[in-house]
Amino acid sequence: MDFTRIIELASYTLPAIVTGFVAYSFFELHIKNNDKKRTFLLSREYQKQSLPIRLQAYERMTLYLERINLTKLLIRISPISPEKHDYENFVIDQIEQEFEHNLTQQIYMSDECWTIITTAKNSTIQIIRKAAMSDRVDSADKLREKILNDLLEKQSPSNAALGYIKNEVSELW
């Protein structure tokens, strides 16, 4: 084979290789863009369907936190007997029952938000138990009075959790 024949063969082969490489690159880019578009459309459709459910979960947990706000809770739940321990247990049972009723909402919210809600519930129960341990509290009415007086100095744990929920919901938009 002579040198001119090799040059002639290279002049036909090289453009074909370059054209094939450009075509391959174009189709690969086109396929990647289509995959990204399909993924975006699927995620947008998922978000459209899941957003109302998530908002409903946040609404239910907001209602729960409002219901366990100690000021509202103690006004809503009257003592069932003059015994402070009966009232303490009754109020705590109400908080726990309502929490158990809303347990499924945790799958629709972030772990951090759920942890804050759980912490607010536990802090509320702790405030009730701490007030009931006081020696100056000897009746259910005095227990209510002690808890309400303590709340004048600090805010209810549910208020902090409500603030977090409002912040997280505003980030959904």
DALINNOR-V538265 format. One record per pair of residues at least 12 apart in sequence whose ideal C-beta (glycine too) atoms are under 10 Angstrom apart, sorted by the first residue. I is the first residue (numbers start at 0). J is the second residue. Records with the same first field share a line. If there is no record, write none. Layout:
I->J ; J
This chain:
46->171
49->107
50->171 ; 172
52->104 ; 106 ; 107
53->104 ; 106 ; 107 ; 108 ; 109 ; 167 ; 168 ; 171
54->107 ; 168 ; 171
55->104 ; 107
56->101 ; 103 ; 104 ; 105 ; 106 ; 107 ; 108 ; 112 ; 113 ; 164
57->104 ; 107 ; 108 ; 112 ; 164 ; 165 ; 167 ; 168 ; 171
58->104 ; 164 ; 168
59->100 ; 101 ; 103 ; 104 ; 107
60->98 ; 101 ; 104 ; 105 ; 107 ; 108 ; 112 ; 113 ; 115 ; 116 ; 119 ; 160 ; 161 ; 164
61->116 ; 157 ; 160 ; 161 ; 164 ; 165 ; 168
62->97 ; 101
63->94 ; 97 ; 98 ; 100 ; 101 ; 104 ; 116 ; 119 ; 120 ; 157 ; 160
64->115 ; 116 ; 119 ; 120 ; 123 ; 155 ; 156 ; 157 ; 158 ; 159 ; 160 ; 161 ; 162 ; 163 ; 164
65->155 ; 157 ; 158 ; 161
66->93 ; 94 ; 97 ; 101 ; 157
67->90 ; 93 ; 94 ; 95 ; 97 ; 98 ; 116 ; 119 ; 120 ; 122 ; 123 ; 124 ; 155 ; 156 ; 157 ; 160
68->119 ; 123 ; 150 ; 154 ; 155 ; 156 ; 157 ; 158 ; 160 ; 161
69->90 ; 94 ; 122 ; 123 ; 126 ; 127 ; 130 ; 143 ; 146 ; 147 ; 149 ; 150 ; 154 ; 155 ; 156 ; 157
70->146 ; 147 ; 150 ; 151 ; 154 ; 155 ; 157 ; 158
71->155 ; 157
72->90 ; 93 ; 94 ; 97 ; 123 ; 127 ; 143 ; 146 ; 155 ; 157
73->86 ; 90 ; 127 ; 142 ; 143 ; 144 ; 146 ; 147 ; 150
74->143 ; 147
75->90 ; 93
76->89 ; 90 ; 93 ; 94 ; 143
77->89 ; 139 ; 140 ; 143
78->90 ; 138 ; 139 ; 140 ; 142 ; 143
79->139
80->138 ; 139
81->137 ; 138 ; 139 ; 140 ; 141
82->137 ; 138 ; 139 ; 142
83->130 ; 131 ; 132 ; 133 ; 136 ; 137 ; 138 ; 139 ; 140 ; 141 ; 142 ; 143 ; 145
84->131 ; 139 ; 142
85->139
86->127 ; 131 ; 138 ; 139 ; 140 ; 141 ; 142 ; 143
87->124 ; 127 ; 128 ; 130 ; 131 ; 132 ; 136 ; 139 ; 142 ; 146
88->127 ; 128 ; 131
89->139
90->123 ; 124 ; 127 ; 131 ; 139 ; 142 ; 143 ; 146
91->123 ; 124 ; 127 ; 128 ; 131
94->120 ; 121 ; 123 ; 124 ; 127
95->120 ; 124
97->120
98->116 ; 117 ; 120 ; 121 ; 124
101->116
104->116
105->117
108->164 ; 167 ; 168
109->163 ; 167 ; 170
111->163 ; 167
112->160 ; 163 ; 164 ; 166 ; 167 ; 168
114->160 ; 163
115->156 ; 159 ; 160 ; 161 ; 162 ; 163 ; 164 ; 167
116->156 ; 157 ; 160 ; 161 ; 163 ; 164
117->160
118->156 ; 159 ; 160
119->155 ; 156 ; 157 ; 158 ; 159 ; 160 ; 161 ; 163 ; 164
120->156 ; 157 ; 160
121->156
122->155 ; 156 ; 157 ; 159 ; 160
123->146 ; 155 ; 156 ; 157 ; 160
124->156
125->156
126->145 ; 146 ; 149 ; 150 ; 153 ; 155 ; 156
127->142 ; 143 ; 145 ; 146
129->145 ; 146 ; 149
130->142 ; 143 ; 144 ; 145 ; 146 ; 147 ; 148 ; 149 ; 150
131->145 ; 146
133->145 ; 149
